[in-house]
Amino acid sequence: MTMIDSVRAAAEQAKSKHEIFAEEIRFEVFGRRDHNTALTHIGSVSAPNEAIAMSRARWVFSRPALIEMCIAPHSGFVTLTEADSKVKVKVV
């Protein structure tokens, strides 16, 4: 085994052990400042998993102080566009 092969093997092993090298997922971030307000979309973060996404969201969006923060993968949302609103629905 050459030195290059050893380095490649070590890199692959490290990559499989640490999700930080995994493909990143886009998460939408919602928050509220007090109990009298609705959750509001405050931005998005990219991360390989929910735990890292929440950590990144706290780091980026914690000022001003929020009493609640929620994240959801962007792929979990159903997007409705203006074109979708032109579809006629038959009421039975």
Secondary structure, 3 states (H helix, E strand, C coil): CCHHHHHHHHHHHHHHHCHHHCCCEEEEEEEECCCCCCCEEEEEEEECCHHHHHHHHHHHHCCCCCCEEEEEEHHHCCCCCCCHHHCCCCCC
